[in-house]
């Protein structure tokens, strides 16, 4: 009974700390046996055990005594089932209760527990702790092992102040420890503030320490560096930052010195590879446990599994042991006892006599031929799984012309010949380029790989990898003369067995392995490039410069159901909606209606969707503009993509935003808003429906979604959002926020009025210290002139209400509310992170400026003079910060009010006339805008109603700006280009273009 009582003490002390109802990482230092014993206990014993620390609960214990006789009968047989033999470990139990009382770093006491209690129990506890930490990590799986311990020892421990790459003045005054009482476990609040000031952060912790619990025979950081081409110290820092649950936008903007100024795409690549490595290690552990349960895991096999660096190698090792698959030939031969004969053939062939293994009447051993076959199969398996052999045959293939060949499948030909299958010939015609296709695997293009894969999935194409015969001859010669040469004299019949084993291993085991490996590499590479192209296209589409200060008429064109109109104010408010029929007999009457609307709302900008009837609607408006029908207004129009507008118009978000509007009119509103603020409107639509990219359905959907969600988060975060006017949909894409937190912020805003400063975000339910750290720098608190009707008293009252409500719900939030001010902070309008406010104020006093001068020319002159006189690095050293952080502060202080990074990006093209496809001539030079970039070229809108294609062969380095030459294909949506018409095919509607230059 003492054992149970001690176990519950650990639990009750944890619950009184108020950190969590579950076991925290501190309490997980208890032995695994204790936790297993505690979990199945019934509620009645818990009450009895909890009653011991207090004085009132024994009375409850006496009241519960009459119930004990009733339950004693069924409980009597259960007590022996609870495995009481574990009682001998009772002397080791008094150690675990010390864990919750220790300081929140607890590593030294865990080390003492290991010495006193023995390694076995503590190792089990650490493995359980690692498992729990992995379950808590939502975005990334990184072990909570000795890396943090080593890091803290090497760098003097983690700072308790705001997470930063510098030590700001008064940092703890800006964000006191008691401000955060959101029931966050202490281990989640690890900081990165120990980075050197302004120098590359080369953390001393090794990759072996970071991935210690992976139980693999390779170094995690070294493998990560090899796969990504990023320096090891940078890989180590990125791994550590992800371990601390930092987001990519936060890392790229506020931790530049730790990642050696990598961009978001490079950091995401490292993250993806890191996830693949951890998935490989996890799969290896699962396979090892499975094989151990089956009793087939040998020490050699375990080491071979731990040596695997790719999923293909691991699958190759595990294939013969897979449950449910046929017993491999080698395993059947080993079960017959022929493994020693195979080893003897290699080690001492002069002593081997296979006739001694013949056992008449035993299947597989009845004749000498069957014995020889069994030895061949064992040797073939040994050859195929030998690391040196695999490396050699891969090097031979790399030096040879390995070809990928595709042809029409027999199934497709049979279906084509059958009656009643009229659709199949058309499908085959779509793949006519690949019906007899052969290409070197080192030169095949990414889009060709994806097209072949699609044809194979549709059972129209059959694909195989052809390896030259020279590889086989060279491989067999090397095996017989170098790697697998028997030691000693070998008779001719034994050499024949070895030769057959080499050829069998090559044909039956190695060729399929190499074919799968090549196909996998090509597919993975093509998918990554396709996703990267999709990401670049989406980023450029989201960052198109918004058209502000205009009343806009959005037009969703149509024939039969008319053209849907929506007149929008400069702030995207809906002023008027209607349906007009421009392409019927009443065109003149509808034109008068249009003129009335344009003049009434002072609208001189028309946005037309590029769907059905777009060309005719464009011609209608162009004709009216040419006749100056809208005088005195100078009207212009532009064409924008309406991809995804129809899907959005019937989505729950659209219904919630425009509940009283017809779905057809909602699409017109969406088309107009896409020009007013592309980012705010396009985030409401699934990126896959925006109409960019290529082969999006042929790539990994999980990888595609993760990449697209990531780039949306980056764009929204880097542009920044005004927390008082942005929509809940846009807010959820800010780094550190999600659907639930965005909803809580919106509810707080509705209840308490507008946010006065960033500090008030701490009052929002569900927004803990880590979320606040990640999102604060990307949220703006701009002065709202239209909210001046809120008096000072109302603002104070709303803030007090926000402070009183959490106090009523729980005592833990009272301190946080009391420390939050309601005064506005001008720095909240900038990209400067709150962790750097103290440094920003020190810098202003150093240069002789003030916060009120932010964005003015006089402050810019003072800053430029100081930087020119002293130098950026010297100033950073004076302020005890990094040059990157100081540069970010300078940018935030000198940028004009309302600065938008999108103002330097491309804008929508407005025009007043129209050109038709029949007007095009070969050699004509035109300007256009890139609509979409694919793996084989870029589609350009040249204003004739049909996009032209610049093939990738015409996109050369000398035609591109210097900053775009390192990008794949180098063109993306929105870029303005000058092109030459190469050919025009009116029947097929195709226009071939040559790139002359990119216009800036």
N, C-alpha and C positions, 0 to 999 in steps of 0.2 A: 504493500500500500504506500510505502514511502516513495517508491519509484514513481508511481502515478502522481503523487503530490508534487514532486519536484518537476515533473514534466509540465504540469499545469502552471506552475510558478513562472516558467519561461513565457507561457502564453499570456498570463495576466499582466505581467510587467510590460509586455509589449503593447497590450491594449491600453494600458494607462498612459503610455507615452503619447498616445493620440496620433501616431503616424499612420497606422493601417490596421484593418481588421484581420489581415492575413499575416503570415509570418514574414517579417522583413528580412533583408540580407543579413542583419545582425543575428536574429534568432536562428538563422539557418546553419549557424555553426554547431548547433546541437547535433547529436549523432543521428544517423538515419534510422536506427532501430527505435529510438525514442519517438520520432515523428510517426513512424508506422504504427507504433503501439498506441499513440494518442488518438489518431484519427478514427479508428472504429469504436472508440468508447461511447457509451450511451450518454444521454443528457443528464440522467440522475447522478451518476458518479461525478460529472463535471460540477454540478451544484455543490456536492459535498466537498469537493476539493477546493473550489473557489472560496468556500466558507471559511477556510482555515486562516487566511491573512486578516480577516476582519473580525469584529466582536459581535456584530448583529447577526451574521449569517449562521452561527451555531444554533440560534433559536430556530431558524428555518430548518436546520438540520434535524432538530428534535421533532418538529412538526411532521417532517417527512418520514420519521421512523415507523409510524403505523403502516406506511405503504410498503416497507421493506419485506415483511413476512409474505405479503401477497405476491411479490415479484421474486421471492427467493427460490421458489420451485423451478420456474423456467430458467433462472440464472445459474442454478447449481451446475447443470451440465455445460454451460457456456464457458465457465471459468477455465477449465482445462483446455478448451479450444483456443484460448487467447495466447497460446505459446508462452507459458510461464518459464520455460527453460532459459529465456533470455535474462533471467534474474542475475546470473553470475556477472553480467556487465554493470550491475548497479554501482560498484565503486567508482565507475567512470562518469557517473551522471552529475555530480555536483558541479562539474566544469561549465556546462552550457549556460546556466543562469547568469554567468558573469558577462556574457556577450551583450545583452541589452544595457547593462550598466556602464559599459565601456564607452570611451569617446567615439565619435562618429567616424573614426577611421579604422578602428578595430583590428588592424592587421597584426599588431604585436601580440595581442592577447590570443589571436588565433594561432600564432606561432607557439606560444606557451602551451596552449591546449594540445597542440600536436606532440610536444615533448612529454607532457604528463600523461595524456590519455592514450598515446600510441598512434601510429600513422594510419592504421586501417580505418578507424571510425572517422577520423577527421578527413581522410581522403574521400570517404563516402559523403560526408557533409559538404565538402567543397564541390563535388560533382553535382550534388543536389542543388547547391546554391547556383552553380553555373546554369543548370537547367531552368531554374526559376527566373534568372536574369534574362535568359534567352526568350522565355515566354513573355516577359514584360516589354521587350524591345519590339515596337510596332513597325518601325521603318527599316531597321537594320539589325542583323544578327551578328554581334561581336562578343567574344567571351569577356566576362568580368573577371579576368584572371590576374596574374601578377603584373600585368603591364602597368596598371594604375599604381601599384605599390612601388614598382621600380621607378616609375615616372616621378612620384612624389618624393622618393628618397634622393633621386638624382637632382631634382630641381627645387628642393626645399619645400615641397608640399603645395597643394592647390590653394589658391587664394579664396577667401570667404567673401570677397567683394564681388562686384559685377564681373561677369566673364568678359575678358578683354585681352588684347595682345599687348597692353601697356598697363602702367600703374597710374591712373589718373589721380590728380589732386582731389582730395575729399571724396574719393569714390564711395566710401562707406557712408558718407553723409548723404550722398545723392540717393542711394538705395540701401537703407539700413536693413540689417538682418531681420528685425522684427516686422518689417513691412510685409514680408511674405509668410503667411500662416495658412497655406492652402493644403495642408496635410500631405506635403510632398516628402517622400523618403529622402534622407540626407544623401544617400549615394547617388541620386540622380542630379545632384547639384554640383557636380565636379566642374571645375573651371579650367580655362586655357590661358590664364593670365600670366603664367610663368614663362611666356615666350621671350626670347631676347629682344631688345629694343632695336627694331629696324634692321636686323640681320637675319639671314636664313636660319630658321629654327631647326637645328639638327638634333632631334631628341635622342638621348642615349639608349632608350629602350630598344631592344632588338626585336626583329620579327618573330624570333623563336619564343620570346617572352610573351608577345602579344597573342600569338596563336598556340600557346602552350597546351591547352586542353584539346587541340585538334587531333593529337595523337598521330600526326603524319611525319614522314621522314624528310620533309623539306621545310625550308624556312618560308614563312608566310609572306613577309615583306619582300624577300628576294624574288619569289615567284610572281608576286604582284608587279614588281618593277620590270621583270622580264616580259610579262605579257602586255603591259601598258606602255613601256618605253619611258616611264617617268622615274626620276631619281628615287633611290630608296628612302632617303630622309623625307622626301615629299610624300611618298606613299605611306610612310609611318605616321606622319602628321595627319594626313587625310583619314586614315583608319581610326586614329584617336579622336578626331573631330566627329566622325560619324558615330563612334562609340558613345560620345557624349550627346548624341541626338541633335546635332546641329543640322540645319537645312543647307542646301546648296547655295541659294541666294545669300544667306547670311555668311557662309564661308567665303564666297567669292568677293563680297563687298567689304567685309569687316575683318577677314583673316588672310589678307593677301600675302603677307610676308611668310605665313606658315605653309602656303601651298605654292610658293615661288611664282605667284601671279598667273596661275593657270586660269583659263576661262571656264565657264559653266559646263560646256560640252566635255572638256577634258576631265573635269572633276566627276562628271556623271559617268564617263567611261571607266574611271578608276572604281567608282562605286559598283558598277555592273560586274566588273571582273572580280571585285572582292566578294560580291554575293555569289558568283559562280564558284569561287574557291571554297567558300564556307559550305555551299551546297554539296560540293564534291566531298569535303571532309565528313559532312553529316551522312552522306550516302555510304561512304566507306565504313563508318562506324556501324551503320545499320547492317551492312552486308557482313561485317565481322561478327556481330552478335548473332545473326541468323546462322552463319556457318558454324559458330561455336555451339549453338543449341543442337545442330544436326550432327555434331561430333566429327566434322571433316576439316576443321580449322587447324592447320599445322603452323608451326613457327615460321616456316619458309613462306607459306601462303599468306600469312598475316603481314609479313614484311613486304611481300610483293604488292599486296593491296595498299599498304601505306606509302609505297613508292610511286603510286599512280599520280600523274599530274593532270590528266584530262579524264573526262567522263568516258571517252572511247576506250582508253586503256583500262579503266575500271570495269567497264562492261565486258571487255575481252577476257579479263581475268575471271570474272564472275559467271560468264556464260555457261561453262560446263557444270556449274553447281546450282544453277537456277532451279528453284522448286517448280515442278510441273513440266519441265522440259525432259526430253529423253536423256537417259544416262549416256554420257559421251563414251565414245569408243575407248578412249584412254582410261577412263574410270572403270569401265567393265574389265579391261585387261588388268588393271591394278588390283581389282577385287579377286582376280584369279591368281594373284601372287607373282605376276611377271615383271613387277617393277625392279626387283633385284636383278633379274636377267638383263633388263635394259641398262641398268647401271653397270653391270659387269661388262657389257659389250663396250662401254666407253672407258672404264677404268682398267680392267684386266681381261681383254678379249682372248688372250691365249689360254685362259682357264675355263672359258665358257663353252659348255656343251648343251645345246638346246634340246637334244634328245632326252636329257635327264628330266625335262619339264613336261614331257608328254605323258598324259594320263588318259588311257583309253576309257571311253565311256563318260568323260567329263566334257561338257560342251565348252568349246573354246580351247581345250587342251588335248583333244583326242588325237590330233595328228601333228606332225612337225610343222606343216604348213600353217595350221591355226596358231601354233605357238609363235612362229615367225611373224605372222600378221599382228598378233597382240603386241609383240615387242616393237614392231614398226609404229603402231598407233601410239604407244607410250612415248617413243622417241620423237615422233612428230609433234606431240603435245608439248614436250619439253622444249623443242626448238621454237615453236610458235610463241611461247611465253617467256623466252629468254630476252632480257632487256638489250643486251649487246647485239643479238641477232635482229631485233626489231629496229634498232638504230641503224644498223648496216643496210638493211633492205630499204629503209626510207631514204637513206643517202643515195642508194643506187637509183631509186625512182626519181629523186630530185634531179639527177644528172641525165635523165632520159626523157623522151617525148611521151609523156603519159597523156592520152587523149580521152576526151569525153565525147561519146557518140550517142545520138538520139535518132530514132526512126519511128515510123508509124507502127503501133502495136497490132498484133493479130486480132485482138478483140475489136478494135476500131474498124479494121478492114472487114471483118465479118458483119458488124453492124451496118456498115455502109452498103454491103451487098444485099442485106435483107430488105424486104418490102415493108413499108410502113414506118421506116425510120428516116424521115426526110430531114430531120435536124442534124444528124451526125455529119453529113458531108460539109455543112457549113462550119461545124466545129473543127473539122480537120483543116479546112481552108484557113481558119484563124491561125493555125500553127504550121502553115506551109513552109515557113522559113526553117523549121526544125524537123521536117519530115525526113530529111537526109542530111543531118548536121554533124560535123566533126570539128572539134577545136581542142587545142592544147589547154590543159587545166590551168596553166600558169598565165594564159592570155585571154581566157573567156571573160566576157563582160558580166557585170552584176545583173543587169536586166535580162541577159540571155539565160543565166542560171535560174532566175525566178520564173521566166517564161517556160523553161523546160520542166521545172518542178510542177508548175500548174498543169502542163499537158500530161505529165505522168500521173498526177492526182486524178485527172479526168479520164484516165485510162485510154488516152489518145496516143500517147508516146510511150516508147520503151527506152530506157536509158541504161547504159553500161559504161564502165571505165576500162579502157584498153591499155594494158601495160606491155611494153615491148618484150619479145622473147629473149632479147639480150640480157634483160634483168634476171630472168630465170637461170640462164646458163652461168652468169657471173655469180649469182647467189649460191647455186649448188656447188660451184667450184670452191667458193670461199668457205662454205660450211664443211665440206669434206677435207679440205687441206689446211684450214686455219682453226675455226672455232670448235668444230665437233670431230676433230681427228682422234681416233682411239689411241690410248696409251699402250704401246707395245705392238707386237706382231698380230695382225688380224687376217684371218683366213678369208678367202674370196667370198664364201657364202655369207659371212658376217658383214663384209663391206657392201655386199649387195643389199642386205637388210638396211644398213645405214643410208645407202643411196636412195632406196625406196622411201625411207622415213623422211629424208630431206625433200624429195619431190612431192610426197603426200602432204607434208606440212605446208609447202608453198602453194599447192593447188587447192587443197581443201580448207586450210585455215588462214594463211597469210593473204591470199588474193582477196577473199571476202573482207578481211579486216582492212586492207589498204583501200578497197573500193568504198567501203563505208566511211573511212576516214577522209578520203578526198571529197566525197559527196557532202559530208558534214561540214568540212572546212569551207567549201564553196558556198553552201547554203547559209552558214552562219555569217560569212563575210558579206554576202549579198544582202542578207536581212539587216545587218548592221548599217550598211551603206544606204539601204532604202529608208530605214528609220531615221538616219542622220539627215538624209535629204528632206524627209517629211518634217523633221524638227526645224531645219533651216528655213524651209518654206513657211511654216507656221509662225516662226518668230518674226520674219519680215512682214507677213500679213498682219500680225497683231500690232506691230510697231509702226504702221503707216501713220503719218502725221494727221491728227484730227483737224477737221474744218470747223473752226469755232466762230461764234458771232454772226452766224447766218441763219435765216429762216429757210428751211429746206422742205421741198416737196418730194416725198418718196413715192415711186411709181412701180407697182408690180404689174407688168404688162400681161395682156391676154386678149384673145379674140372673142370667143363665144361668151365668156363670163365677164368681159369688160376688163378695163384697167383699174386697179385699186389704187386710190390716192390716200396719202396721209401727209398733212401739213404739220411740221414740227417747229417748235420755238428754238431759239439758240441754245436753250438748256434741255432740249430733247423732250419737252412737254408736248402732248398731242393737242393741237389746236383745232383740227378739222379732219374728217375722213369722209370719203365718198367713193362711188364707182362710176366711171365714165366709159362710154363706148366710142372709142376714137376711130375704129376701123369699119364702121357701118355707114349707113346712108346719112346719119345725123352727125357727121363729123364737124360741120360748121357750128351747129348748136353747142356741141361739147367744147369746141374751141372757145366760144364766148364764155362758157362756164369757167374754163381754165383761166382766161384773162381776168375774170371777176375775182377769182380766188387769189391769183398772184398779186393783184393790186391791193386787195383787201388786207392781206397779211404781209405785204411788202416782201414777197418771196421772189428772189431772182436766181435761185439755184434749184435745178431739178436733178434727181438721182433716179436712174432707170435700172431695174434689174435685168440681168442678161439672160433671162429665160425665154419661154415661148413668146412670140410677137415682139421681141426686143428690137429687132431690126426695123420693123414697121413703125413701132412707137417712136424710135429714134428719128426716123424719117419725118414723122408727123411734127415733132417738136422742132426739128431742124428747118422745116419749111416755114413754120410760124415765126421762128427767130429771123430767118432770112427776109421775111416780109415785114419785120419790125412790128409784129402783131401785139407785143406786150409793152409798147411804148407807154409811159416813159421809162419803164424798167429795162435794164440791160441784162437779159436772161441768158444763162449758159446751162449746160447739162453735162453729166458724166454717166458712164456705164460702170456699174459695180456688180460683183458676183452675188447672186442670190442663193448660192449653194447652202443648204441647211435651213433656209428661211421657212419653208413649208413644214419641216419637221419641228422647228422651234415654235411655230404658230399654234400647234396643238399640244405642246408640252405643258406639264404642270406649272413650270415657271412662268410661261406666257399667260396661262389662265389666271394665275395669282396676280401677275402684274397688270393685266388688262382684262379683267373679268367680264366687262360688259361689251367687249369688242368682238366682232365676227373674226374667225380665224384667218379669212382671206385678207382682211384689213390689217390684222396683226403683222402679216408678212410685209405689207407696205411700210408699216412703222419700222420694222427691223431693217429693211433695205435703206431707209433714210438715216437711221441711227448708225449704220455701218460706216457712213462717211463722216458724220458728226464726231463720233468717238469709236473707232473700230475696236479698240481693246475692250471697252466696257460692254459692247454688244456681242462680240464674237466669243467671249468667255461663257456666254449662256448656251452655246451650241457645242455638241460633241465635236472635237477637232477632226474626227474622221469624216464628218459631214460637211466640212468647209470647202472641199473640192480641191485639195492640194495633195501633192505626193504621187506615188505610183506603187502599184502592187501591194496596196495596204492590206488586202485580204489574204496575201500569200506569206505574210511574215507572222512572227509570234505576236499574238494579240496582247498578251500580258506585257511583253517588252515594249510594244508600240504604245500602249496606254500609259505605262509608267513614264516613258520618254515625253509623250505629249503633255501629260499632266505636269511634268517637271518644267517644260518650257513655258507653259501657261503661268505657272507659279513664278518663274523667273521674270517674265515680262511684266506681270502685274506688280511684283515686288520692286523691280528696278524703276518702273515708272512712278510707283507710289500711289496711294489712295487717300483721298480726303475722307476721314472716318465719319464725318458728320453728314456727308451727302451721297456717299457711294452706296450702291445696292448691296444687299446681303449676298447675292450671287457673286459679285466681284470680290467682296471681302473675304469669302471663303478660300480664295486662291492666293491670299497673302501668305508668305512664309510664316510658319508657326501657327496658323489658324486652320480650322477645318469647318465642316458644316455646323457642328454643335457650337463651337466658339463664336463663329460669325453670327449665329442666331442669338446667342447670349448678348453679344455686343449690340445688335440691333434692338433687342428688347430693353437693354439698359438705356439706350439712346431714346427710345420711345417713352420710357418711364421717367427718366431724370433730365431729359433735354440734351442739348449738344455737349460733347466733350470739350472741356476748357483746356486740357493739357494731356500729355501722354500718361502722366502718373495716374490719372483716373482709370486707365485701363486695368489697373491692378484691382479695382473694385468689382470688375466683371466676374460673375460666377464662372468657374471652370477655367479661368485664365491664370495659370500658375507662373512661377518665376521663369521656367524655361521657355514657355510660350511667349511670355512678355519679352524676354531677351531676343527671341527670333523675329518677332513681328514689329517691335517698337520702331526700329530704324526705317521701316518701309511705310509707316503710317504718318500722315500729315494732319496737323490741326491748324487749318487756315482760318484767318479772321472771317467771320460770316456777317457781312453787312446787313443781309436780309433777315438776320435773327436778332436785330437790335431791340425788337420789342420785348425781348427777355430782359427784364430789369436786373439790376445787381442783386436785389433781394431774391428774385426768382432763381437766379443762378446759385446763390448761396443755399437757398432752401432745397434746390434739387440736389446739390452736393450733400447737404445734411441728410436728405432722405436716403441717398445712396449709402451714407455711412450708418444710418440707424437701422436700415433693413437687414444688412448682414449681421449687425450686432444682435438683432432679435433672433436670428436663426441660429447663431452659434457664437460662442465666446471667442473662437479662434480668429475671427475676422475683425474684431474690434480694433486691435492694434494697427492693422494694415489700413483701416479706414481713417483712423485718427491721424496718421502720418501723411496723408495725401492732401496736397493743397488744391485750391480751386482757382488759383491765379493763372492766367495764360502765360505761356513761355514762348517767346519768339523763335527759339531754337527748334520748337516742335514743327515749324514750317519747313525745315530743311531735311536733308538726308543724313545729318549727323546723328549718331546713335546716342541715346541717353547716357551710356557708360562713358562717353567722351565729352559730356557737357562741361565738366570741370576744366578739362584741357582747353576747350573752346573759349571759356571765359578768361582763362589765364593767357591764352594767345591774344585775345582782344585787348587785354590790359597791356600786354607786351608791345603791341604795335600802336597803341594809343587810340583804339577804336572802342565802340560800344555796340551793344546788341541792337539798339535802335537804328544803327546805320547799315544793317544787313542789306545787301543787294544794291547799295548806292555806289556811285563812281568814286566818291571820296574814300570810302573804306577799301575799295579795290586798289586805289593808288597807294594807300598806306601799306596794304598787305604786299603788293608787288615790290615796293621799295624795301621792305624788311627782308623779304625772301631774296631779293637781289643782293642786298648788303651782307646778310649773314649766311645765307644758304639754307636750303630746306633741312638738310641733315643736322646742321648745327642748331637750328631752332627746335627740331624734334628732340635732340639730346637735352636741350635746356628745359623743355617742357616734360621730359621723361616719358616720351611716347615714341611711336615709330614714324618714319617719314610717310608711309602709306596712310596712316591714320591722320597725320597732320595735313596731308594733301586733301583728304576727304573733308576735313574741317574747313580748309580754305575754300574748297569748291562750294560747300554749303553756305558759307558766310558771304561769298561774293556773287553767287548766282542771283539774278533778279527775282522778285516775287512772282510766284506762279510759273517758275521755270519747268519746262517739260522736255525730257530727253528726246522725245519724238519729234521735236521741231526741226531737227537736222535730218530726219528721214524723209522718204519720198511722200509726195502728196498725190491726191486724186487728180486726174487730168480732166479739165473742163474744156468743152469745145462748143462751137456754134454751127459747124457744117458737117457734112457726111461724105464719105468716099465709098464707092462700091468696088467689089472684087473685079468687075469688068474694066475698071480704070487702071488696074495694075499692069505693068509691063516689065519684062525681064531687064535687070540692070537698074531699075528705079531705086533711088535711095530714100528711105523713109525713117521716121522716128516712131518708136513704139514702147510699150511697157510690158515687162515680163509678167505673164499671168500664172504660169506654173513651171516648175523645173522638175525634170525626171532624170532617170539614170542614163537616158540616151539623148537628151537634148533639152532645150527650153522652148516653151510655147510663148509667142509674143503677140499681143494685141496691137495691130497696126491700124485699127479703125475701119476695117472693111467688113465687119460682121463675122469674120472667120479668123481664128488665130493661125499664124504662121509658125513653122518649126525651124529653129536653128539647131542643126544636128551637132552633136558633141564634137565632131571632127573639125567644125568651124570655130569652136570656142577655144582659142589658143592663148598661151600665156602672154604673147606680145600685144594682144588686143584688150587685156584686162588691166585695171589699176593695180599698183604694186601691193596694196593691202588685201587684194582678193585672189592673188595667184596661188596661195597655198590651200585654198578651199577646193573641195571636189566640185567640179563643173563651174563653180564660182559665180553663178547667176541665181537669183532668187526672185520671188514674186515682188512686184513693186518697183524693180529697178528699170530705169529709163535707158534705152539702147538705140543706137543708130544702126540700121540694117540695110542690106542690099537684097533685092528680090532675085532669086536664082531661077525659079521656075514656078509656073502657075498651072494647076490642073483643076479647071472649073467643074468637070464632071464628078470627080471624087472630092472636091472641096478642099484641096491641099495646096499649101503655099510653102515653098522652100526658101529659106532666108540664110544670108551669110552675115555674121556679126562684123561690124566695122569697128565700133568702140562703145564703151559704156559711158553714158553722159552723167555728169555730176552737176 
